[in-house]
């Protein structure tokens, strides 16, 4: 099996792993490697290990959640100089984990994967928090937590800081509990790839958007909506047989009567068009 096939099989294996057992950084590396068949993943893994070892040395005996968060932010944003790309936000490289380690610039979700992965590897509780249009990192568990905005140089967020972030994204209003629900590991990875797929679709690159949706359905085969979008892109690409297969897979992921009716209607429409 060639290297490209090996890495594709690696993505398929991610779809079989229990969510809690997914290592975010390793999974993000495998996803990025699909676009970089010649990349030396061991070099990237060594960089991550180096950051983990430094974090362990500096924070081995610290149990304060706030201090842990500060040390993590200083390590990534100040020492490693990895932060958000505010100047070229829509650059596809910002949603590529390998490129993040090389360019030291990324999107909120890419950066959050790095922060969370490092924290978890030293044994800390850490989660990505998916805000509307933004992702931040939570260190600790309720009721003792500290939020970090990795895109903003690792800024620690108190209640007012979080409210300010939300105000910029969704307008004025209080912080609701729904804003602070952690993303699952698989949902985080899907959000990462969705950033690239959305940009490809906006640029009219159906082939690239379809490739990315194929990867997402490998990683998260139980995410019903992904199959619908994949089928839509396959139809746009003129591959009705593939679209029918994707809709069939979608039927296997849902018991929602409304969704199933919608899928059957789409299958019937495809049958009429051949």
Secondary structure, 3 states (H helix, E strand, C coil): CCHHHHHHHHHHHHCCCCHHHCCHHHHHHHHHHCCCCCCCHHHHHHHHHHHHHHHHHHHCCCCCHHHHHHHHHHHHHHHCCCEECCCCCCCHHHHCHHHHHHHCEECHHHHHHHHHHHHHHCCCCEEEEEECCEEEEEEEECCEEEEEEHHHCCEEECHHHHHHHHHHHHCCCCCCHHHHCECCHHHHHHHHHHHHHHHHHHCCCHHHHHHHHHHHHHHCCCCHHHHHHHHHHHHHCCCHHHHHHHHHHHHHHCCCHHHHHHHHHHHHHHHHHC
